[in-house]
Amino acid sequence: MSAHKKILFILTSHDQLGSTGKKTGWYAEEVAEPATILTNHGYEIVFASPKGGKAPLDPSSIDAAKDNKTVVAFLNNNDFTQKIDNTHKVSEFIGKESQFEAIVYPGGHGPMFDLEHDEASLKVTAAAYEAGKVVGAICHGPIALTDVTLSDGTLLVKGKDVTGFSDDEEKTVGFDHAVPVLLETKLKKIGAHYHKADQQWGAKVVTDGRIVTGQNPASAPGFVHYYNAQLDKELSKYPKLNQFQAATGLPKTYVVIGAGAFVFLMIFFNFAGKLLSNLLGWVYPAYRSFKALETPEKDDDKQWLTYWTVYGFVSILESFTDILLYWFPFYFFLKTVFLLWLMIPSFNGAATVYGRVLRPFLVQHGAEIDSSYNSLKAKVSAVASELDGSTSAAAQ
């Protein structure tokens, strides 16, 4: 079980820069910077590419970032390099977009050749966006967004504010005739509202709803600021938090994150662990269940009914073992992590437990359970009838 939220990085599989004879691929800084920062913020990065297997690294980007400590550390991190040498095929994630919080397309010239029209990438991106996920792209990466078509037939970035590697920057590096299309030109042609920094190579990050784009390598770290901005925007809906921030000067994001960390520390060291763990396992699911009952959709009804079925099953198991478990170090912390895994839709743990444990058992023994229940019901009814008869006779 992974306790991390996941972000899907889709890299290029292309390693030839047109007819120049030069090698290309994904650009080191545009992967290393956001992947490192997001990992430090608790996200798990999953790497995919159109062909799967080893995604080629643009060799020129290694030398360009030789003094960048983050990039150097990333390229020497065995966990990252193993994943990039063994990327998933993008097609593996068609229909599984809900696993991820975001889809990110780093740049390098490679994407200009294989991600503009890659069918699997287009499907995954459209489905992820329509499922409420964030879609991000850096430098040449936005080329992968230009042909994404939503279910209503509209292009994803048409009418949206975006950025990406500018035509002037492409001409400056001398590859304007090597790439199949100029990115800025393509974005404008399909009706996107293109923005760029005042000067070439200046950092520029543009957000439009859940679409986040960066102009060039210098813009790569800006993606993390988007997540903090989104959290701040969400928290601004609560007047009490706004009042607290105004009174103390403390950003509300820090307050919420700090409070959450404090609660988890309390649970981790078993200070009021049972109460806090049980509250966490009940309050939010109870609220979401109420919301599900008030909406016409049935998917959320199924999700929370499954959760409560599994929650009850776990509570019964716990009642038989509580004398032993309460002496287990960090028990309530582990229980809380487990409950979060059960309830958070992106993990869908309740459905996993139900599908792999409860449902097979109930299917196998359902007839036996029904028979026992009906037998018990008949006996209870018979006893009730006898008591009713005895009461009536006594009254006469």
N, C-alpha and C positions, 0 to 999 in steps of 0.2 A: 504494500500500500504506500502510495506517495502522498505526503502531506502538502505538496507544493501545487500551486496553480501552474498550468502549462501555457507556454507561448510557442507557436509553431513558426520557425524561421524557414522560409523556402529559399534555397540557394540555387544558383545556376548549375547546369551540367556541361556548359559550353566552355571550351578552353582555347578557341582560336579567334583572334581579333580580325575578322574578315580576311582579306587577301594580303594583309600587311606582313604576315609571317611571324607576328608577335603573339605571345601567349596571353590569355586573359582568364577570367573566372570571377569569383567573388572577391570583393575588396576587403582587406584585413580589418581596417579601422571601422568600417561600417557594420561588421559583424561583432568584432571584439568589444567595442565600446558599449553598445546597447546590451549585448548578451551578458557581459560582466556585471553591469549595473543592475540589470533585471534579476540576475541570479542572486546578487547581494540583497535584493529586495524580496527574496523568497520565491521567485518564479523558477520553474524548471523549463529549460530551453530544449525543444525537440527540433531536430534538423531534418529537412526533407529536400529532395531535388527531383526534377522530372524523370531522370533515369535511375535514381537511387545509387547507392554505393558512394565512392569517393567524389566529393564535389571539388572541382579544381580551384585552387587559390591563385589569384592574379599575382605573379611573382614580383611585379613592380611595386605592389602595395606593401610588400615586406620591407623593402628598402626605404620606402616613403615614411614608414612608421617605426624605423629603427630606434628612435629616441622616445617613443611613446611607451611608457612602462606598462600601461594596461594592455596594449596590443602584444608586446613582447611576452608578458605573463600569459596571455590567452594562448598564443601560439606554442607555448611550452607547457600548457596544461593538458595532461594526458586524457582527462575526461572529455574536454572539448574536442581535441583532435581525433580521438577515437570515434566520437559521434559524427564528426564531419567526414571522416574516412569511410563511414558506414551509414550514410544517410538513408532514411526511408524513402520509398517512392511516394510522390505526392498523391498518387492514385489510391494509396492505402487509406487515406483519410477522407475519401469521399463518403459522406453519410456519417462521419464521426467528428464533424466540426465542433460540436458542443463540448468536446474534451478541452478545448483551448479558450483562453481569455482573449487571445489576439492572434492575428496572422501578420507576419512581418516579412517584407521583401528587402533584403540588403542589396546594395548596388555592386559596382564593378561593371565592366562592359559586357560580361557574359550574358546577363539577363536580356540585353537588347536583341540577342540572337535566338534565345529559346524560351523565354517566359512571356513574350508578348502574346503569343497565340497558343500556349500550352493548354490543352483542353482540361486536363485534371486540375491544374492550378486555377483556371477560370471558374470551374465548378465549386471547388473548395472555398475560394474567396467569396463568391456570390452567396453561397449557403451560410458561411460564417457571418457575413455582414447582416444577412436577413435574420440570423439567429441572435442578433444583438451584440455581436463581438466587434472588437476594434480591428481595423485594417490599417497597417502602417507600411511605408516604403521609404527607402533612403536613396538619394542620388539617382542612379539609373534604375533603381528598383520600381519606381512608379510606372515604368513601361508595362509591368505585369498587371496593372489596374486598368489600362486603357481599353481593353476589350472585354472587361468583366460586365456581363449583362445580367440584370436582376430579373426576377420572375415576371415582373410586369412589362419586360421588354426594354426598359431604360438602361442606359449605360451608367455604371456605378459612379463615375466621377463627372458626368455631364452636369454642368451647373454648380459644381463643387469648387471650393477654394483649395488649391493644391500647389505644390512646388515640385522641383526635381532638377536634375542636372540641366543647366541652361544651354541654349545653343551657342552663346558666346564662350562658355567654358569648354564646350566640345571643340569649337574651332581653335581655341587657345592650345589645347593639348594635341591638335592636329589629326583628330580622328572623325571629323565631321563627314568625311567621304567613306570611312571604313564601316560605319554602323548602318544598318538597314533603314533607319529613320532617326530624325532628330527628336529627342524626347519633348522638349518645349513645344516644338511645332506640332507634334502629334496631340499633345494635351489640348492645345488651343483649337486644333482642328475638330476635335470631338466635343467641343463646347465646355471644357473645364475652364475655371477662372485661375489662370496661372500667375503666381507671384514669385519674385526672386529678391535676393539681397541687393543692397545698393551697389555693392562691389563684387566682382568675381571672387569666388572662394569664401565669401562671407557666410557665416552660419545663418540658416533660415529654416525655421520649422513652422509649418502651417497646419492648423487643425480645423476641420469642418465636421462637427458632430463626432462620429466615430471613425473618421478618416484622418490619419496623421501622416504627413509627408515631410521629408527633409531634403534640402537642396543638394548637399554635397557631403564629403566625409566630415567636415567640421560640424555638421548638423547632427551627427549620430547621437551624441549624448542627450540631445533635447527630447528624445522620445520618453525618457523617464519622467521629465517634467510634466508631460501630458497626463500620466497616471496620477501624479500628485494633484494636478489641476482638476482632474475629473473627481477625485475624492473630495476635494474642497468644494466643488460645485454641488456634489450630492449632499454634503453635510450642511451647506448653506440653506437647505430647505427647513432646517430645524432652528427656530428663533432663539431657543435657550442657548444653543451653541454659539450663535452669532453674538448674543448678549455677553456670554462668558468671554469671548475673544475680545470684544470691545472693552470690557472692564479690566481684563488682565494683560492684554497685549500678546497673549499666547495664541499661536495659530491653532485653529480648531482641529486640524488634521493631527497635530502633535498631541493634543489632549486626548483625542479618541484612540490613537495608536498607543499612547502611554497608558490609558485606562485599560485597554485590552491586554497590554503586556502585564500590568499589575494583577489583573484577574487570573491570567494564566500562571503567573508566579505563585499566587495563592493556591491555585489548584495543584501546581507542580509539587509544592512542598506540603500538600495536604492540610493547609489552613482553611477550614470551612470548605474543604474540597468536595465533600458529598453534596452539600447544599448548592454550591456554585455549579458543579458539574450537572446536577439534576435540573437546575434552573435553565442552564444553557441548552440542555437536551429537550426542554419542554417549551420555554417561552417563545423562541423564534418559530419552531415548527407549529406551535399552536396558532400563532398569528398568521403564518403562511397558509395553514389549513383553513382558517376563517376566510382569508382572501380567496382561496380556491373555491370554497363553497358559494361565494358571492359572484363568481364569474361563470359564464356559460361554457368555457373551455373544459375539456375532460382530462387533458394530459396532466394538469396540475393536481386534479382530484386523485388520479392514479398514483402520482408521485408521493403525495402525502399520506394516502391510505396505506401504501407500501411501507412508508417510513414508520407509521404507528404500529403496523403489524410486526415489523422487525424490532422496534423499540420495546414492545410488550414482551416479545420472545427473549430479548436480551435481559430485560428486567427480571423475568422468571428465572433465567439461568443465574443471574446475580444473586437472587434471594437464597439459592441453595449453597452458594459458595462465598457469601459475604464475610463470614468469619475468617476465612483464609485470605481473601482478596484484600481486605482492609489493612492487612499487615504487609501487603506487597508494596515495595517502594514505588512512589510516584503513580500509584494505581489510578487515582482520580484524574491525573494529567493524561494518562494513556486512555482512560475511558472517555475523556472529553475529546481527544483527537479522534477516537473511534466514532463518537456521536457526530462530530463535524463531517467525517467521511460519509456517514450514513445520510446526512441531511442536505449537504451541498450538491446542487444539481450537476455541476461539472464533474464531480466524482461519482455520483449516482450509486453510492455504496449500498443503500437500502435495497435497490433493485438487484444488485449483485448477490447479496445475502439471500434475498427472497428467491431469486432464480436458481441459485446453486445449492441452497440448503433447505429452505422451507417448502418451496413448491414441489421438488421431487419427493420429499417425505409425504406431503399431503396428497399428492397424486397417487402414490403407492398405497397409502393407508387410508385414503379418504372414505372408501366404502365401509371399512372396519370402524372408523371413527363415527360415521353416521349411524351405523348399526348400534354401537355402544350408546350413543346419545339417545337414539329412539328407545332403546331398552330402558335406559335410566329414566327417560321422560315418562314412559309407561308406568314404571314402578312408583315414581313420585306422584303421578296422577292417581294410581290405585290407593296409595297411602292417604292422599288428600281426600279421596272419596270416602275412605273408611273413617277418617277423622270427622268428616262432615256428617256422615251417618250417625256416628257415635254422639256427636254434639246435638243432633236433632232429636235422637232418642232420649238423651238426658233432659232435654228441654221439655219433653212431653211428660 
